[in-house]
Amino acid sequence: MKKNRLAISMVILVWVLAGYSCRLGPVAPVPPTQQGQGNTPSVENVITETVAPGTQAPPVNYLLPSGVLIDTLDKMGITLYNIAGQVITELKTPGLQNSSPSEVHLAGTVSGQIMTPLVFHVWDPQSRVLINVNDAISLMANAPNFYAMSGAPGQSVMVYSVVNYNPDNSGITSNLYFGTLEQLTGGGGLVYSEPNNQSYADFPLEVNSENNTPLGFWFSHQAYGIGDVIFAPQKGLFYYNQATNSVAPVLDESRRPLAISQDHNWVASNTFGGDKSVSALNISTNAQAYYPLLASSLDGAGNATFSPDSNYIAWMEASGSFMMDVPDFHSVVRIAQTNGTLVRDVIDVNFGAVVGATVNWVQPVEWLNVSTLLVQARGTNWTDAWVMKLDVNSGNISLFAPGSYIGLYY
């Protein structure tokens, strides 16, 4: 049972972003982001989708991955798979304990001999952020009380947070470090500090950058030191603007952020402490969609992700508990279009049938392409883990690779 508690605590650190429900609090505009801004590394798989003659919509640019980072749970490193599910290499991560998207960032694109820096956080023997380049390990920064990191897809720009208890016992202070890998190496890059007397820490969610130039990042307030929860206790969405060295609210603290689309136009969220149904808002057009919670989803919803072209949103709903003597936890992956149309619900048992094992936890994590969703599946034992593929159109489920999802590479 202790193992299960530790496992659920790890979930808090998973990179999940958020948006809106139909009952919105005050909204500040997302700081300027051109279409595709922050997601345009010079790689071949930047897709330009042209529109039919006579239509009014402009071309849409979105980025597709070259592969997936997975922790195969061999306690050796992070394995790179190509999009066909074939192993490319394993990069060693000595000392990495809680492998999750908020602990690891591949700081660049991958081609030829893999010399792309893999940035990862370790606790042992002390809290540090390390860099692996072709299995040569070096120090990026000492980071006592490290909390979480997030990086720009295919770029070296990243943000990480460090949280300290205030000496006068008045709560905690979050320190956010932001910049390129070179700027952060040696402990530089502190851009924002925020005290909080209710022990809510600044949790970095997503980075905005262009051509490896830091522009800003989004973060939320997350309950610090809280474990044994299904969905991270986050509230509010905020944006740090590098150009003005200022922070502006995007969602007020009545909202719990769940996901931000790749083009930074769509935001998904639900109510913090209230209605757990998922909703989405396009902050460029003000288009909104609301997806009522299933009656059986007594534990609510979270862990959302938008497709690269922003046509779909997927999220997880849950009920029951891992903490019972006889666990009764169950979950379902739900998929809808951002125009509000529900597409399909896929229960945990369906994923278990593919791998021939009991599966309780099914969480959408990212997209291989505009219609193929990656799902993290787990059994009651947290180390029983598989990354699955779900075809949105057909509903077909297949195994991508065993292990824990860490991120995408480009």
Secondary structure, 3 states (H helix, E strand, C coil): CHHHHHHHHHHCCCCCECEECCCCCCCCCCCCCCCCCCCCCCCCCEEEECCCCCCCCCCEEEECCCEEEEECCCCCEEEEEECCCCEEEEEECCCCCCCCCCCEEECCCCCCCCCCCEEEEECCCCCEEEEEECCEEEEEEECCCEEEEEECCCCCCEEEEEEEECCCCCCEEEEEEEECHHHHCCCCCEEEEEEECCCEEEEEEEEEEECCEEEEEEEEEEECCCCCCCCCCEEEEEEEECCCCEEEEEECCCEEEEEECCCCCEEEEEECCCCCCEEEEECCCCCEEEECCCCCCCCCEEEEEECCCCCEEEEEEEECCCCCCCCCCEEEEEEEECCCCEEEEEEHHHHHHHHCCCCCEEEEEEEEECCEEEEEEECCCCCCEEEEEEECCCCCEEEEEECEEEEEEC
